[in-house]
């Protein structure tokens, strides 16, 4: 039996947070406690939202998934902002952004499948 922690989108988001956590020490203090912390918090909210959506009834899934989608888009903006103000170098930005893009594709597929039911 598959549990909620085995869902691929959950695993990918979990790994995204671990990457964020690993980068924390290289971020300057002035950025670490503002935009970086906000981005980390948003990543955790996405993780919580995915877990919550996986455990809701079919009729309640779409609003939960749309809320996660909004959080993911906010995270995209934060990442772009951190790249533009040089909090993140391009290499680290691309690592995080590619993970966010993959999560976005997975989330889009999940939303589409819920809408078709």
C-alpha positions in Angstrom: 0.0 0.0 0.0 1.3 3.4 -1.0 1.3 6.1 1.7 1.3 9.9 1.2 5.1 10.1 1.6 5.6 7.9 -1.5 3.8 10.4 -3.8 6.4 11.6 -6.4 5.4 15.3 -6.0 5.8 15.0 -2.2 9.3 13.4 -2.6 10.4 16.1 -5.1 9.2 18.9 -2.8 10.9 17.3 0.1 14.1 17.2 -1.9 13.7 20.8 -2.9 13.5 21.8 0.8 16.7 19.7 1.6 18.5 21.6 -1.2 17.2 25.0 0.2 18.5 23.9 3.6 21.9 23.0 2.2 22.3 26.4 0.6 21.4 28.3 3.8 24.9 28.6 5.1 26.2 30.3 2.0 23.6 33.0 2.0 24.6 36.3 3.6 23.0 37.2 6.9 21.2 40.2 5.5 19.4 38.0 2.9 19.1 34.8 5.1 16.6 36.3 7.5 14.4 38.0 5.0 13.9 36.7 1.4 15.7 33.4 2.1 13.6 32.6 5.2 10.4 33.6 3.4 11.3 31.3 0.5 12.1 28.4 2.9 8.8 29.0 4.7 6.9 29.0 1.3 8.6 25.7 0.4 7.4 24.2 3.7 3.9 25.5 3.0 4.0 23.8 -0.4 5.1 20.6 1.2 2.3 20.9 3.8 -0.2 21.7 1.1 0.7 18.7 -1.0 0.4 16.4 2.0 -3.0 18.0 2.9 -4.3 17.7 -0.6 -3.3 14.1 -0.8 -5.5 13.4 2.3 -8.6 15.4 1.3 -11.8 14.1 -0.2 -12.0 14.3 -4.0 -14.4 17.2 -3.8 -12.0 19.3 -1.8 -8.8 18.5 -3.7 -9.0 21.2 -6.4 -9.1 24.2 -4.0 -6.2 22.7 -2.0 -4.2 22.1 -5.1 -4.9 25.6 -6.5 -3.6 27.0 -3.2 -0.4 25.0 -3.5 -0.1 26.2 -7.1 -0.3 29.8 -6.0 2.4 29.2 -3.3 4.6 27.6 -6.0 4.2 30.7 -8.2 5.1 32.9 -5.3 8.2 30.8 -4.7 9.2 31.3 -8.4 9.0 35.0 -8.0 11.2 34.8 -4.8 13.8 32.7 -6.6 14.0 35.1 -9.5 14.3 38.0 -7.2 17.1 36.3 -5.2 18.9 35.7 -8.5 18.4 39.3 -9.6 19.7 40.8 -6.4 22.6 38.3 -6.4 21.6 36.4 -3.2 21.8 33.3 -5.4 24.4 32.6 -8.1 23.1 31.4 -11.5 24.1 27.8 -10.9 22.2 27.5 -7.6 19.2 29.4 -9.1 19.0 26.9 -12.0 19.1 23.9 -9.6 16.2 25.3 -7.5 14.3 26.6 -10.5 14.5 23.3 -12.4 13.1 21.5 -9.3 10.3 24.1 -9.0 9.5 23.7 -12.7 9.3 19.9 -12.3 7.0 20.2 -9.2 4.9 22.7 -11.2 4.5 20.2 -14.1 3.6 17.4 -11.6 1.1 19.7 -9.8 -0.4 20.8 -13.2 -1.0 17.2 -14.1 -2.6 16.5 -10.7 -4.9 19.5 -11.1 -5.8 18.4 -14.6 -6.7 14.9 -13.4 -8.8 16.2 -10.6 -10.7 18.5 -13.0 -11.4 15.6 -15.3 -13.1 13.5 -12.7 
